[in-house]
Amino acid sequence: MGIFEKLGLAKNAQATIDWDITPALTFTIFESWGSKERNIRTKSERYYYFYIDSWQEPAKVCLMERGIKHARVMAEIDAPKEMIQRCIAAQGEKAGLDKCYAVDAELKQWLNDNILKGDGGALIKPVTANIETEDLETGLPSKADPLPPGLKTVRLPSEGSVLNEEDIPAIIKRHGFFDSKYNPEGRFTTHLVDSGDGLTVTDAVTGVMWQRQGCDITSLRRVQNYIADINQNRFAGFSDWRLPTLEEAMALLQPEMNEKEQYINPCFSQHQPFIFVAGQRQPGGYWFVDYKQATAFWASGTIPGGFGRLCRTA
């Protein structure tokens, strides 16, 4: 059984592999109309390509379905791990846009022989949406509870800045933030307080109020529209919501993974695993904080973009 048969797409005329699409080309192809790479005319058009996802170890080969403003991982492929590692090593770490790599000739041949032409059904793992009710009980102290005696407050930068890659380790170590890559021994301590509205918590250490949830993955431009809408409608009674700075977002990182498989207090929703921060990268791109990988990283700010979790100075 071929991959499209297993995914129920055998009768879809668009279901063919486009070997020319790579992660590095997806912005120019799918983020804007009138692409020079593809003559895409409608939002209903779909393209399929293989790529390597190295966000988590071990890296894996995935099948992506793409269209204008559309991205969905359809399946994971149980390809030989040694072959995947050779492919990544040959391209180099900086070649992996958002930790995604193009497949090379060796992997292409293997995929053709085993997944497209061969009976590789057992090697294909379809990815389906896992919809479940998330437990958002905080277990945090309330506003009426006294603060711990001797609690020290810290004022972090609240305005965005332009940062290069060399700035990030210094910022993280200066504040003692935990970061799995740059400062695994960091132990910045917050004291989150439940606002009692079911929507927000406030860190008594930094004086920052946080959304417990946020917006789905999108581009930076749309996150800015989301912020405007949130403020117009006075979310939780306030109209001064904004993107957090890198420092404010890093302060939420915790050294232990919670039951939602993120390095953050479980009072926060799992559906914003990495978030935009108010920081541009020099010479280009934007900074994010990743609560699944427990680190800061940069990317383009467009598709796949990032999630939004807003904050305000309390």
C-alpha positions as CSV (number, residue, x, y, z in Angstrom):
1,M,0.0,0.0,0.0
2,G,1.4,3.4,-1.1
3,I,1.5,6.4,1.1
4,F,-1.5,8.2,-0.5
5,E,-3.6,5.1,-0.4
6,K,-2.9,4.7,3.3
7,L,-3.8,8.4,3.9
8,G,-7.0,8.1,1.9
9,L,-5.8,10.4,-0.8
10,A,-5.5,8.0,-3.7
11,K,-8.4,9.5,-5.6
12,N,-7.0,13.1,-5.2
13,A,-5.5,14.2,-8.4
14,Q,-3.2,16.7,-6.5
15,A,-1.7,13.9,-4.4
16,T,1.7,13.6,-5.9
17,I,5.1,14.2,-4.5
18,D,6.8,17.5,-5.5
19,W,10.5,16.8,-5.2
20,D,11.5,20.4,-5.9
21,I,9.8,21.9,-2.8
22,T,12.2,22.3,0.1
23,P,11.6,23.9,3.6
24,A,13.7,26.9,2.4
25,L,11.3,27.6,-0.5
26,T,8.0,27.3,1.3
27,F,7.8,31.0,2.2
28,T,8.3,32.2,-1.4
29,I,5.8,29.6,-2.7
30,F,3.0,29.7,-0.2
31,E,3.1,32.8,1.9
32,S,2.2,35.3,-0.8
33,W,0.1,35.2,-4.0
34,G,1.7,35.3,-7.4
35,S,4.7,33.1,-6.5
36,K,7.5,33.0,-9.0
37,E,8.2,29.5,-7.9
38,R,4.7,28.1,-8.6
39,N,1.8,29.3,-10.6
40,I,-0.7,28.9,-7.6
41,R,-4.1,30.3,-8.4
42,T,-6.4,29.2,-5.7
43,K,-6.3,28.5,-1.9
44,S,-7.7,25.0,-2.6
45,E,-4.5,23.8,-4.4
46,R,-2.4,21.3,-2.4
47,Y,1.2,20.3,-2.8
48,Y,3.0,17.4,-1.0
49,Y,6.7,17.0,-0.2
50,F,9.0,15.1,2.2
51,Y,11.3,16.9,4.6
52,I,13.3,16.1,7.8
53,D,11.9,17.5,11.1
54,S,14.7,17.8,13.7
55,W,12.8,19.7,16.4
56,Q,13.0,16.6,18.6
57,E,15.4,13.7,18.8
58,P,15.6,11.5,16.9
59,A,15.0,13.5,13.7
60,K,12.3,12.1,11.4
61,V,11.1,12.2,7.8
62,C,7.6,13.7,7.4
63,L,5.1,14.2,4.6
64,M,3.8,17.8,4.5
65,E,0.7,19.0,2.8
66,R,1.0,22.7,1.8
67,G,-1.1,25.4,0.2
68,I,-1.6,29.1,0.4
69,K,-1.8,29.9,4.2
70,H,-2.1,26.1,4.8
71,A,0.4,23.7,6.4
72,R,-0.4,20.2,7.7
73,V,1.9,17.3,8.6
74,M,0.2,14.3,7.1
75,A,2.5,11.4,8.1
76,E,5.8,10.4,9.7
77,I,8.0,8.0,7.9
78,D,10.1,5.4,9.6
79,A,13.2,6.0,7.5
80,P,16.7,4.7,8.4
81,K,18.1,6.9,11.2
82,E,21.6,6.7,9.9
83,M,20.5,7.9,6.5
84,I,18.6,10.9,8.1
85,Q,21.7,11.9,10.1
86,R,23.9,11.7,7.0
87,C,21.5,14.0,5.2
88,I,21.5,16.6,8.1
89,A,25.3,16.5,8.5
90,A,25.9,17.0,4.8
91,Q,23.7,20.2,4.8
92,G,25.1,21.7,8.0
93,E,23.2,23.0,11.1
94,K,22.5,26.5,9.5
95,A,20.9,24.9,6.5
96,G,18.0,23.7,8.5
97,L,15.4,26.5,8.3
98,D,13.4,26.3,11.6
99,K,15.2,22.9,12.2
100,C,13.7,21.5,9.0
101,Y,15.9,20.0,6.2
102,A,15.4,19.0,2.6
103,V,15.7,15.3,1.8
104,D,18.8,14.4,-0.3
105,A,19.3,12.1,-3.2
106,E,19.9,9.0,-1.0
107,L,16.7,9.6,1.0
108,K,14.8,10.4,-2.1
109,Q,15.8,7.0,-3.6
110,W,14.8,5.2,-0.4
111,L,11.4,7.0,-0.3
112,N,10.8,6.1,-3.9
113,D,11.7,2.5,-3.5
114,N,10.0,1.9,-0.1
115,I,7.2,4.4,0.4
116,L,6.0,5.4,-3.1
117,K,6.6,2.2,-5.2
118,G,7.1,-0.5,-2.6
119,D,4.8,-2.0,0.0
120,G,5.9,0.3,2.8
121,G,2.6,0.7,4.6
122,A,4.2,-0.4,7.9
123,L,6.7,2.4,7.7
124,I,4.1,5.1,7.4
125,K,2.5,6.6,10.5
126,P,-0.4,8.9,9.7
127,V,-0.6,12.1,11.8
128,T,-4.1,12.8,13.1
129,A,-5.5,15.6,15.1
130,N,-5.6,14.7,18.8
131,I,-8.5,16.6,20.3
132,E,-8.9,16.3,24.0
133,T,-10.0,18.5,26.8
134,E,-7.1,20.3,28.5
135,D,-7.0,20.5,32.3
136,L,-6.5,24.2,33.1
137,E,-6.8,24.0,36.8
138,T,-3.9,26.2,38.1
139,G,-3.3,25.0,41.7
140,L,-1.8,28.4,42.2
141,P,-2.2,30.8,45.2
142,S,-4.9,33.4,44.7
143,K,-4.7,37.1,44.9
144,A,-6.0,37.0,48.5
145,D,-3.1,34.8,49.6
146,P,-0.1,36.5,51.2
147,L,3.1,36.6,49.3
148,P,6.1,34.6,50.6
149,P,8.1,36.6,53.1
150,G,11.1,38.2,51.6
151,L,10.0,37.8,48.0
152,K,12.3,39.8,45.8
153,T,11.0,41.5,42.7
154,V,12.8,41.8,39.4
155,R,12.0,44.3,36.7
156,L,12.7,42.9,33.2
157,P,12.8,44.9,30.0
158,S,9.3,45.4,28.7
159,E,10.1,46.9,25.3
160,G,11.3,44.9,22.3
161,S,14.8,45.2,21.0
162,V,17.0,44.1,18.1
163,L,19.3,41.2,19.1
164,N,21.9,39.2,17.3
165,E,22.7,35.5,18.1
166,E,25.7,36.4,20.3
167,D,23.4,38.5,22.6
168,I,21.2,35.6,23.6
169,P,23.5,33.5,25.8
170,A,24.6,36.6,27.7
171,I,21.1,37.7,28.4
172,I,20.0,34.3,29.5
173,K,23.0,33.9,31.9
174,R,22.8,37.4,33.2
175,H,19.3,36.8,34.5
176,G,19.9,33.2,35.5
177,F,17.1,31.9,33.1
178,F,16.9,28.2,32.5
179,D,17.7,27.3,28.9
180,S,18.4,23.7,27.8
181,K,21.0,24.9,25.3
182,Y,22.6,28.1,26.7
183,N,22.1,27.7,30.5
184,P,20.9,24.3,31.7
185,E,21.9,25.2,35.3
186,G,19.8,28.4,35.3
187,R,17.1,28.6,38.0
188,F,15.1,31.8,37.6
189,T,12.2,31.6,40.2
190,T,8.8,33.1,39.5
191,H,5.8,33.3,41.9
192,L,2.6,32.9,39.8
193,V,-0.7,34.0,41.3
194,D,-4.1,33.0,39.9
195,S,-6.1,36.1,38.9
196,G,-9.3,34.2,39.5
197,D,-10.8,35.1,36.1
198,G,-9.9,31.7,34.4
199,L,-7.9,33.7,31.8
200,T,-4.8,35.1,33.4
201,V,-2.0,34.7,36.0
202,T,0.4,37.2,37.3
203,D,4.0,36.7,38.3
204,A,4.6,38.6,41.6
205,V,8.4,38.5,41.0
206,T,8.4,40.3,37.6
207,G,5.1,42.1,37.8
208,V,3.9,40.7,34.5
209,M,0.3,39.4,33.9
210,W,0.0,36.6,31.4
211,Q,-2.6,35.1,29.2
212,R,-2.9,31.4,30.1
213,Q,-3.8,30.5,26.5
214,G,-3.4,32.6,23.4
215,C,-3.7,32.4,19.6
216,D,-3.0,29.6,17.2
217,I,0.1,29.4,14.9
218,T,0.1,32.3,12.5
219,S,2.3,35.0,11.0
220,L,3.7,38.0,13.0
221,R,1.4,40.3,11.0
222,R,-1.7,38.4,12.1
223,V,-0.4,38.2,15.7
224,Q,-0.3,42.0,15.6
225,N,-4.0,42.0,14.4
226,Y,-4.8,39.6,17.3
227,I,-3.2,42.0,19.8
228,A,-5.3,44.9,18.4
229,D,-8.5,42.8,18.7
230,I,-7.6,41.7,22.2
231,N,-7.1,45.3,23.3
232,Q,-10.2,46.6,21.6
233,N,-12.3,44.1,23.4
234,R,-10.5,44.7,26.8
235,F,-9.4,41.1,27.4
236,A,-9.7,40.3,31.1
237,G,-10.6,44.0,31.6
238,F,-7.4,45.5,30.2
239,S,-6.4,47.2,26.9
240,D,-2.6,47.2,27.2
241,W,-1.8,43.7,26.1
242,R,1.4,43.2,24.1
243,L,4.0,40.7,23.0
244,P,6.4,39.7,25.8
245,T,10.0,40.6,25.5
246,L,12.6,37.8,25.2
247,E,13.4,38.2,28.9
248,E,9.8,38.1,30.1
249,A,9.1,34.9,28.0
250,M,12.3,33.3,29.1
251,A,11.4,33.9,32.8
252,L,8.6,31.4,32.5
253,L,10.9,28.5,31.5
254,Q,11.3,25.8,34.2
255,P,13.9,23.1,34.4
256,E,11.4,20.3,34.7
257,M,9.1,19.1,31.9
258,N,5.4,19.2,33.0
259,E,2.8,16.6,32.2
260,K,2.0,18.5,29.0
261,E,5.6,17.9,27.9
262,Q,6.5,21.5,28.2
263,Y,9.0,23.4,30.4
264,I,6.6,25.8,31.8
265,N,4.0,25.9,34.7
266,P,1.1,23.6,33.7
267,C,-1.4,26.5,34.4
268,F,-0.5,27.6,30.8
269,S,-2.1,26.0,27.8
270,Q,-0.2,23.4,25.9
271,H,-1.5,24.8,22.6
272,Q,1.1,27.6,22.5
273,P,4.3,25.5,22.5
274,F,6.5,28.3,21.1
275,I,5.7,32.0,21.1
276,F,6.6,35.2,19.3
277,V,8.5,37.7,21.5
278,A,9.0,41.4,20.9
279,G,12.5,41.0,19.5
280,Q,13.9,41.2,16.0
281,R,17.0,39.4,15.0
282,Q,20.0,41.2,13.5
283,P,20.5,40.9,10.5
284,G,17.0,39.4,9.9
285,G,14.2,37.3,11.3
286,Y,12.4,37.3,14.7
287,W,13.0,35.7,18.1
288,F,10.8,33.1,19.7
289,V,10.8,31.2,23.0
290,D,10.1,27.4,22.7
291,Y,8.6,25.8,25.8
292,K,8.9,22.3,24.3
293,Q,12.6,22.5,23.6
294,A,13.2,25.0,26.5
295,T,15.3,27.5,24.5
296,A,15.2,30.6,22.4
297,F,15.4,30.5,18.6
298,W,14.9,32.6,15.6
299,A,12.9,32.1,12.5
300,S,11.3,34.1,9.7
301,G,8.1,35.2,11.4
302,T,5.9,33.9,8.6
303,I,4.6,30.4,7.8
304,P,5.0,28.3,9.9
305,G,5.2,31.4,12.0
306,G,4.5,31.1,15.7
307,F,1.9,31.1,18.4
308,G,0.9,34.2,20.4
309,R,0.7,34.4,24.2
310,L,0.3,38.0,25.4
311,C,1.3,39.8,28.5
312,R,1.0,43.2,30.2
313,T,2.7,45.1,33.0
314,A,0.5,44.6,36.0
